[in-house]
Amino acid sequence: MDMEKLPVCPECGAPSIACETRYHECLVKEFSQADFGSVHHLTVAAYMVQHSSKLTRAGWLFERELLKEFLVDHKSPQWIRQQNKEILDSGGRGFNIADKNGLPKIPPVAWSKTILDVRLENAEEYCSDVTAWAQAVLKDAQSLLV
């Protein structure tokens, strides 16, 4: 098959549904091997920012802000959970994070990295790749006005 004619994810640009498959592979690694799980917070936020159809507008903005807090402000997942306890509890949140409509909330973006840039072979490479991917996602998303 001609590589130029492969279908791509309309949100992140990865080939076909390879991004979703890789996301689930990452989650399996993170939940089954503690060394991989140390970047779980970045994996979820970066993937969700790139796949805005899974989120409401407020949910997308929330995920983008989480990436900033993790990567720029160097806040730990534990600190974020404690500070956002009421927001993260769906019963106390004034907005929905997930969206069942499946419509992108952001304009098309030429993402500089996708989840397919993350290597799964060992935890050290994996964590480094997830961090680099999350940093690229944040940089690419910071200028978006939504």
Helices and strands as residue ranges (DSSP letters): G 3-5, H 18-32, H 34-37, H 40-50, G 52-54, H 57-71, H 77-83, H 85-88, G 115-117, H 123-142
